[in-house]
Amino acid sequence: MTRATRKVLGELPVHNQQKTQNILPASGKENVVDNMCKGQKKVRQTKVAARRLNLVQQDEVPMEVEQVEELAISRVLPLGVKDIDADDASNPQLCSEYALETFAYLKQLEKRGSVKPEYLSGCPTSDKMRAVLVDWLVEVQIQFKLLQETLFLTVNTIDRFLAVEGKDVHRSRLQLVGVAAMFLISKIEEVYAPAVSDFVYITDNAYTEAEIRHMELRIIRALDFDLCQPISLNFLRRYSKAGDVDVLQHSLAKYTLEVCLLDYNLVHIPGSLLASSSLCMSLLLLDPSTCMDTVWTPTLEFYSGYTAEAVLDVVTKLATNMVKMNRSNKLQAVRNKYKSGKFMKVAELGELKGEKIIELAGSK
């Protein structure tokens, strides 16, 4: 009897072991055990697949694996929706079999970390002061060569912190909140995070290292250590893949999202919806073959979870922001950043000054 056979038979009750040993010859016991393992594995696979699709109720008998897979295709991918993960199955690092569940989970997480509208009401800090801080943080991100994720998550952390303790933060300490949040997030996102002395330098010694560390602890306590939130960039990459867009269209959508960071009135809108709307506006501006009725395809609607009506309603607000950005001479850090060749100079595109975007902004 092999070791595997002894292990499996050892898990059976004593009377079952004796019965099996008495009935079966030594040569047939291993075949029985192998068949048992295969049968258990098949049932387990069936239950797991059925559980993911919520097809099996407590009182129902599990379906066969083949039946579950057929229903999975018909339910998960409606008619006219492209399977954007089909070509990624050979790459284990992409985890394509979990992609749908992963982004569904991220959308649940962003609800947990959502900020209420007008959260600065009654606080010493105003929306204009917040916009100035975010504009300055964009320059800091460029100076320190930080990731885009660091910038977006820093702004998200600032908003969530001010929503909790904004009434106790004096306007003279707002910049301290900004650098402490970026210092904290850098240690999460960056491979080589800037030192606290770098943030003292960037603020022209307005705050000491001890003050930055103390504010960092205050932010952590206020947010109950809940620091890793999904950001709009995470969703934009997914939706750009679903829309099969080119690099220019993706870069314009990313520029639009960064402009959104300055707008206090958009803080309460989920990042997934902002990502959907920014991509939609990019397609409307750069793809001549699209129109308001056809731009949001069934594939984009399925993977984003938003209807065309919901997306186009936010597109109007984003277009208004972009028109204001082109006409104003203040808070130009984001625009100057996207004038570089690294971002394909999308901030200088003629479409951002044309009639189409004015029409989108004026249709509100």
LINBELFEN-V347406 format. One record per residue. RES is the residue in one letter. PHI is phi as a letter, one per 30 degrees, with the letter a starting at -180 (999 if undefined). BURIAL is 1 if it has 9 or more other ideal C-beta (glycine too) atoms within 8 Angstrom, else 0. Layout:
BEGIN
res:RES phi:PHI burial:BURIAL
res:RES phi:PHI burial:BURIAL
END
This chain:
BEGIN
res:M phi:999 burial:0
res:T phi:d burial:0
res:R phi:d burial:0
res:A phi:d burial:0
res:T phi:d burial:1
res:R phi:d burial:1
res:K phi:d burial:0
res:V phi:d burial:1
res:L phi:d burial:1
res:G phi:d burial:0
res:E phi:d burial:0
res:L phi:d burial:1
res:P phi:e burial:0
res:V phi:d burial:0
res:H phi:d burial:0
res:N phi:d burial:0
res:Q phi:d burial:1
res:Q phi:d burial:0
res:K phi:d burial:0
res:T phi:d burial:1
res:Q phi:d burial:1
res:N phi:d burial:0
res:I phi:d burial:0
res:L phi:c burial:1
res:P phi:d burial:0
res:A phi:d burial:0
res:S phi:d burial:0
res:G phi:c burial:0
res:K phi:d burial:1
res:E phi:d burial:1
res:N phi:d burial:0
res:V phi:d burial:1
res:V phi:d burial:1
res:D phi:d burial:0
res:N phi:d burial:0
res:M phi:d burial:1
res:C phi:d burial:1
res:K phi:d burial:0
res:G phi:d burial:0
res:Q phi:d burial:0
res:K phi:d burial:0
res:K phi:d burial:1
res:V phi:d burial:1
res:R phi:d burial:0
res:Q phi:d burial:1
res:T phi:d burial:1
res:K phi:d burial:1
res:V phi:d burial:0
res:A phi:d burial:1
res:A phi:d burial:1
res:R phi:d burial:0
res:R phi:d burial:0
res:L phi:c burial:1
res:N phi:h burial:0
res:L phi:c burial:0
res:V phi:c burial:1
res:Q phi:c burial:0
res:Q phi:d burial:0
res:D phi:c burial:0
res:E phi:c burial:0
res:V phi:d burial:0
res:P phi:e burial:0
res:M phi:d burial:1
res:E phi:d burial:0
res:V phi:e burial:1
res:E phi:d burial:0
res:Q phi:d burial:0
res:V phi:d burial:1
res:E phi:d burial:1
res:E phi:d burial:0
res:L phi:d burial:1
res:A phi:d burial:1
res:I phi:d burial:0
res:S phi:d burial:0
res:R phi:c burial:0
res:V phi:d burial:0
res:L phi:c burial:0
res:P phi:d burial:0
res:L phi:d burial:0
res:G phi:i burial:0
res:V phi:c burial:1
res:K phi:d burial:0
res:D phi:d burial:0
res:I phi:d burial:0
res:D phi:c burial:1
res:A phi:d burial:0
res:D phi:d burial:0
res:D phi:c burial:1
res:A phi:d burial:0
res:S phi:d burial:0
res:N phi:c burial:0
res:P phi:d burial:0
res:Q phi:d burial:0
res:L phi:d burial:0
res:C phi:h burial:0
res:S phi:d burial:1
res:E phi:d burial:0
res:Y phi:c burial:0
res:A phi:d burial:1
res:L phi:d burial:0
res:E phi:d burial:0
res:T phi:d burial:1
res:F phi:d burial:1
res:A phi:d burial:0
res:Y phi:d burial:0
res:L phi:d burial:1
res:K phi:d burial:1
res:Q phi:d burial:0
res:L phi:d burial:1
res:E phi:d burial:1
res:K phi:d burial:0
res:R phi:d burial:0
res:G phi:c burial:1
res:S phi:d burial:0
res:V phi:c burial:1
res:K phi:d burial:0
res:P phi:d burial:0
res:E phi:h burial:0
res:Y phi:d burial:1
res:L phi:d burial:1
res:S phi:d burial:0
res:G phi:i burial:0
res:C phi:c burial:1
res:P phi:d burial:0
res:T phi:d burial:1
res:S phi:c burial:0
res:D phi:d burial:0
res:K phi:d burial:0
res:M phi:d burial:1
res:R phi:d burial:1
res:A phi:d burial:1
res:V phi:d burial:1
res:L phi:d burial:1
res:V phi:d burial:1
res:D phi:d burial:1
res:W phi:d burial:1
res:L phi:d burial:1
res:V phi:d burial:1
res:E phi:d burial:1
res:V phi:d burial:1
res:Q phi:d burial:1
res:I phi:d burial:1
res:Q phi:d burial:0
res:F phi:d burial:1
res:K phi:h burial:0
res:L phi:d burial:1
res:L phi:d burial:0
res:Q phi:d burial:1
res:E phi:d burial:1
res:T phi:d burial:1
res:L phi:d burial:1
res:F phi:d burial:1
res:L phi:d burial:1
res:T phi:d burial:1
res:V phi:d burial:1
res:N phi:d burial:1
res:T phi:d burial:1
res:I phi:d burial:1
res:D phi:d burial:1
res:R phi:d burial:1
res:F phi:d burial:1
res:L phi:d burial:1
res:A phi:d burial:1
res:V phi:c burial:0
res:E phi:b burial:1
res:G phi:d burial:1
res:K phi:d burial:0
res:D phi:c burial:0
res:V phi:c burial:1
res:H phi:d burial:0
res:R phi:d burial:0
res:S phi:d burial:0
res:R phi:c burial:1
res:L phi:d burial:1
res:Q phi:d burial:1
res:L phi:d burial:1
res:V phi:d burial:1
res:G phi:d burial:1
res:V phi:d burial:1
res:A phi:d burial:1
res:A phi:d burial:1
res:M phi:d burial:1
res:F phi:d burial:1
res:L phi:d burial:1
res:I phi:d burial:1
res:S phi:d burial:1
res:K phi:d burial:0
res:I phi:c burial:1
res:E phi:c burial:1
res:E phi:d burial:1
res:V phi:d burial:0
res:Y phi:b burial:0
res:A phi:d burial:0
res:P phi:d burial:1
res:A phi:d burial:0
res:V phi:d burial:1
res:S phi:d burial:0
res:D phi:d burial:1
res:F phi:d burial:1
res:V phi:d burial:1
res:Y phi:d burial:0
res:I phi:d burial:1
res:T phi:c burial:1
res:D phi:h burial:0
res:N phi:i burial:0
res:A phi:d burial:0
res:Y phi:b burial:1
res:T phi:d burial:0
res:E phi:d burial:0
res:A phi:d burial:0
res:E phi:d burial:1
res:I phi:d burial:1
res:R phi:d burial:1
res:H phi:d burial:0
res:M phi:d burial:1
res:E phi:d burial:1
res:L phi:d burial:0
res:R phi:d burial:1
res:I phi:d burial:1
res:I phi:d burial:1
res:R phi:d burial:0
res:A phi:d burial:1
res:L phi:c burial:1
res:D phi:h burial:0
res:F phi:i burial:0
res:D phi:c burial:0
res:L phi:c burial:1
res:C phi:d burial:0
res:Q phi:c burial:1
res:P phi:d burial:1
res:I phi:c burial:1
res:S phi:d burial:1
res:L phi:d burial:1
res:N phi:e burial:1
res:F phi:d burial:1
res:L phi:d burial:1
res:R phi:d burial:0
res:R phi:d burial:1
res:Y phi:d burial:1
res:S phi:d burial:1
res:K phi:d burial:0
res:A phi:d burial:1
res:G phi:d burial:1
res:D phi:h burial:0
res:V phi:d burial:1
res:D phi:c burial:0
res:V phi:d burial:0
res:L phi:d burial:1
res:Q phi:d burial:1
res:H phi:d burial:1
res:S phi:d burial:1
res:L phi:d burial:1
res:A phi:d burial:1
res:K phi:d burial:1
res:Y phi:d burial:1
res:T phi:d burial:1
res:L phi:d burial:1
res:E phi:d burial:1
res:V phi:d burial:1
res:C phi:d burial:1
res:L phi:d burial:1
res:L phi:d burial:1
res:D phi:c burial:1
res:Y phi:d burial:0
res:N phi:d burial:0
res:L phi:c burial:1
res:V phi:d burial:1
res:H phi:d burial:0
res:I phi:d burial:0
res:P phi:e burial:1
res:G phi:d burial:1
res:S phi:d burial:1
res:L phi:d burial:1
res:L phi:d burial:1
res:A phi:d burial:1
res:S phi:d burial:1
res:S phi:d burial:1
res:S phi:d burial:1
res:L phi:d burial:1
res:C phi:d burial:1
res:M phi:d burial:1
res:S phi:d burial:1
res:L phi:d burial:1
res:L phi:d burial:1
res:L phi:d burial:1
res:L phi:c burial:1
res:D phi:c burial:1
res:P phi:d burial:0
res:S phi:d burial:0
res:T phi:c burial:0
res:C phi:b burial:0
res:M phi:d burial:0
res:D phi:d burial:0
res:T phi:c burial:0
res:V phi:d burial:1
res:W phi:c burial:1
res:T phi:d burial:0
res:P phi:e burial:1
res:T phi:d burial:1
res:L phi:d burial:1
res:E phi:d burial:1
res:F phi:d burial:1
res:Y phi:d burial:1
res:S phi:d burial:1
res:G phi:i burial:0
res:Y phi:c burial:1
res:T phi:d burial:0
res:A phi:d burial:0
res:E phi:d burial:0
res:A phi:d burial:1
res:V phi:d burial:1
res:L phi:d burial:1
res:D phi:d burial:0
res:V phi:d burial:1
res:V phi:e burial:1
res:T phi:e burial:1
res:K phi:d burial:1
res:L phi:d burial:1
res:A phi:d burial:1
res:T phi:d burial:1
res:N phi:d burial:1
res:M phi:d burial:1
res:V phi:d burial:1
res:K phi:d burial:0
res:M phi:d burial:1
res:N phi:d burial:0
res:R phi:c burial:0
res:S phi:c burial:0
res:N phi:c burial:0
res:K phi:c burial:0
res:L phi:h burial:1
res:Q phi:c burial:1
res:A phi:d burial:1
res:V phi:d burial:1
res:R phi:d burial:1
res:N phi:d burial:0
res:K phi:d burial:1
res:Y phi:d burial:1
res:K phi:d burial:1
res:S phi:d burial:0
res:G phi:d burial:0
res:K phi:d burial:0
res:F phi:c burial:1
res:M phi:i burial:0
res:K phi:h burial:1
res:V phi:d burial:1
res:A phi:d burial:1
res:E phi:c burial:0
res:L phi:d burial:1
res:G phi:d burial:0
res:E phi:d burial:1
res:L phi:d burial:1
res:K phi:b burial:0
res:G phi:d burial:1
res:E phi:d burial:0
res:K phi:d burial:1
res:I phi:d burial:1
res:I phi:d burial:1
res:E phi:d burial:0
res:L phi:d burial:1
res:A phi:d burial:1
res:G phi:d burial:0
res:S phi:d burial:0
res:K phi:d burial:0
END
